[in-house]
Amino acid sequence: MTSLEQVQKAIQDFIKAGDNNDITALEVVLHPQFQNIQDGFFHEKGIYIFSKEDYKKLVETKQFGGSARTIDFVTINIAGNIAQATLRLESEFLNFDSTVVLCKPADRWMVIHNIPSIKRK
């Protein structure tokens, strides 16, 4: 599998884990220093930064995730062991424009940053 295919698979695993509220899969694909950074949190304004544990708890309690999304890879740039992707995601309820940053600290790609822009339909 090429680096591009590995990055795409890691992103797909990340998205699918959220869609399925699968904490076990998130544990595998998220880097220990993962952060989700977003502008707004439901009806609250402001910048919100969630750690890996915070994010997993939001997915586990179904505050995040639970709806299947389509994935459109807009761009993927790989420089050594760091990759950056821009995505368009769509669920039944929401549209996302997201930037996902991955790193490869050992033998597999892991998501270290997710920066979504979320819009209700």
N, C-alpha and C positions, 0 to 999 in steps of 0.2 A: 504494500500500500504506500502511495506517495505521501509526502508531508501534507500536500493540499487535501488529499482524501482523509488523512488522519485528523486534520483540523476540522474539516467538515463533519466527520463522524463525532468528534468530541462536542461540537456545537449541537448537533442533532441529539446526542445523548443528554446534554444539558436541557434543551428545550423539552424533550420528551419526558424527562424526569419531573419537570415542573408541571407539564400537562397532566401527568398521571399521579401527581402528589407522591412521588417515589423518593423518599428520603435516602434509602440505601443507594440508589443510583446517583443521587446528588453527592453523597459522601465520596464516591469514586471520582467523579468528574470535577469537583470543585477543589481548587488549591486551598491549602490551610489558611492562607492570607486573603482569600476571596473577599471582595466587596461588591455590593450592588449599590449603585449611586443613582438616585433619581430625583427629579424636580417634582415634588408633590407626592402625597400619599393619600389616595382616594380623594376626599374632599378637603384635605389639609394642604396648605401651601408651604413651600420651603424646600430646602435640600435635605434629603434623607439618605443616610449611609447605613447599610446593613452589613454586618459581618457574616461570615459563613454560618455560624450558629444561629444568628438572628434570621437569616434568609431561610435556612432549613426549617426553623420553627414556623415562619409564615407560610411555607409550603405545606408543612405537616398539618397545621390547623386550618388549611384551605382558605387562608386569606389571600394567598397567591396561588395561581395555577388551577388545575382542575378542568380546563377546557383545551381541547385539541387545537393546535395552531399550525397553519401552513408556514413554511420557511422559504423565503426568497433571499439567496445570498447575493447581495449587491456587489460587495468587494471583499476580497481576502488578500491581505499582504502578509508575507512571511519573511522575517529577517532572522536567520539563525534559529534560535530557540524561543522566539517571541512571534506571535501572530496577532493581527488585528483584523476583525471582520465587521462589516456593516451589514445589517439584516433588516428585512421587512417581515414582520410576523403578523398573522391575522387569525383571530378566533371568531367565534360567533358573536362575541360581545365587544372585543377590543382590537385596535390596530396598534402595532409597536414598530417604531424605528429604533433599532438598538445597535450599539457598538459593543462588541464582545472582544476582550483581550485574553489571549491564552499564552501559556508558557509551557515549556517542556523541560522541567527540572531533572527528569531522569528518562525513562523509556516511553512516556506517554504524555500527550497534550492534556493540560488542565485549564479550566476557566479560572482566571484570577480577577477579572473585572467584568461586570455587566452594567451597561449604562443605557437603560431603556427610556424612550420617550413614549408615553402611553396616551392613547386617545380613545375615548368611548365612541362607539358607533352611534 
